[in-house]
Amino acid sequence: MSTPIPRSNRAEVRNPVLALPGFKALQNLPAPAREALSALLDDLAKDAAKRAQASWLKNKGPMALYWKTLSVYTRHISRAIKKTPLNASPATSLEIANDDKDQAIQRAA
């Protein structure tokens, strides 16, 4: 039996959506728009999870995989949007993201 490898606690490892360049644009949206988008994504994730379960019960593995994947990614995006600081200005959020990116490049060099 192998020893389990500990998972990283870094946010971008646990939620890969945070590392996508396009996600930074979502941080610039006003809070009400982010909340509405997050609610829509939550609904989509719940619907996709139900469809995944129904497909699995019908022995339609590829469709179950498709719906499960959709559910997971929409939930990742929704949670990432919810965790965006509502009181931070867009410039602050982008500066933080750019600083993190610069630090990652320096570590890789």
C-alpha positions as CSV (number, residue, x, y, z in Angstrom):
1,M,0.0,0.0,0.0
2,S,1.4,3.4,-1.0
3,T,1.6,6.4,1.2
4,P,-0.9,9.1,0.1
5,I,0.7,12.2,-1.3
6,P,-0.5,15.3,0.6
7,R,-2.5,17.8,-1.4
8,S,-1.4,21.3,-1.8
9,N,-3.2,24.0,0.1
10,R,-2.5,26.6,-2.5
11,A,-5.8,28.0,-3.8
12,E,-4.9,27.7,-7.5
13,V,-4.2,24.0,-7.0
14,R,-7.4,23.3,-5.3
15,N,-9.4,25.5,-7.8
16,P,-7.6,25.5,-11.2
17,V,-10.0,28.2,-12.4
18,L,-8.1,30.8,-10.4
19,A,-5.0,30.3,-12.5
20,L,-6.8,31.0,-15.8
21,P,-6.1,34.4,-17.4
22,G,-9.7,35.0,-18.2
23,F,-10.7,34.7,-14.6
24,K,-9.0,37.9,-13.8
25,A,-11.6,39.7,-16.0
26,L,-14.4,38.4,-13.8
27,Q,-12.8,40.1,-10.8
28,N,-13.5,43.4,-12.5
29,L,-17.3,42.9,-12.6
30,P,-19.4,44.8,-10.1
31,A,-20.5,42.8,-7.0
32,P,-24.2,42.5,-8.1
33,A,-23.1,41.1,-11.5
34,R,-20.7,38.6,-9.8
35,E,-23.5,37.5,-7.4
36,A,-25.9,37.0,-10.3
37,L,-23.4,35.0,-12.3
38,S,-22.5,32.9,-9.3
39,A,-26.2,32.1,-8.7
40,L,-26.6,31.1,-12.3
41,L,-23.5,28.9,-12.1
42,D,-24.7,27.3,-8.9
43,D,-28.0,26.4,-10.7
44,L,-26.1,25.0,-13.7
45,A,-23.8,22.9,-11.4
46,K,-26.8,21.4,-9.6
47,D,-28.6,20.6,-12.8
48,A,-25.5,19.1,-14.3
49,A,-24.9,16.9,-11.2
50,K,-28.5,15.6,-11.5
51,R,-28.0,14.8,-15.2
52,A,-24.7,13.1,-14.4
53,Q,-26.4,10.9,-11.8
54,A,-29.3,10.1,-14.2
55,S,-26.8,9.2,-17.0
56,W,-24.8,7.0,-14.7
57,L,-28.0,5.1,-13.6
58,K,-28.8,4.6,-17.3
59,N,-25.3,3.1,-17.9
60,K,-24.3,6.0,-20.1
61,G,-20.8,6.5,-18.7
62,P,-19.5,9.1,-21.3
63,M,-22.5,11.3,-20.8
64,A,-22.2,11.0,-17.0
65,L,-18.6,12.0,-17.3
66,Y,-19.5,15.0,-19.4
67,W,-22.2,16.2,-17.0
68,K,-20.0,15.6,-13.9
69,T,-17.2,17.5,-15.4
70,L,-19.5,20.4,-16.3
71,S,-20.8,20.3,-12.7
72,V,-17.4,20.4,-11.2
73,Y,-16.1,23.3,-13.3
74,T,-19.2,25.4,-12.9
75,R,-18.9,24.9,-9.1
76,H,-15.2,25.9,-9.2
77,I,-16.0,29.1,-11.1
78,S,-19.0,29.9,-8.9
79,R,-16.9,29.5,-5.7
80,A,-14.0,31.5,-7.1
81,I,-16.4,34.4,-8.0
82,K,-17.9,34.3,-4.5
83,K,-14.5,34.4,-2.8
84,T,-13.4,37.5,-4.8
85,P,-13.2,40.3,-2.2
86,L,-16.3,42.4,-2.6
87,N,-14.6,45.4,-1.0
88,A,-11.4,45.3,-3.1
89,S,-11.2,47.6,-6.0
90,P,-10.6,45.9,-9.4
91,A,-7.2,47.5,-9.7
92,T,-6.2,46.0,-6.3
93,S,-7.4,42.5,-7.4
94,L,-5.4,42.7,-10.6
95,E,-2.3,44.0,-8.9
96,I,-2.5,41.1,-6.5
97,A,-2.9,38.7,-9.4
98,N,0.0,40.2,-11.2
99,D,2.2,40.1,-8.1
100,D,1.4,36.4,-7.6
101,K,2.3,35.8,-11.3
102,D,5.6,37.7,-11.0
103,Q,6.5,35.7,-7.9
104,A,5.7,32.4,-9.6
105,I,7.9,33.4,-12.6
106,Q,10.8,34.4,-10.2
107,R,10.5,31.0,-8.4
108,A,10.6,29.2,-11.7
109,A,13.7,31.0,-12.8
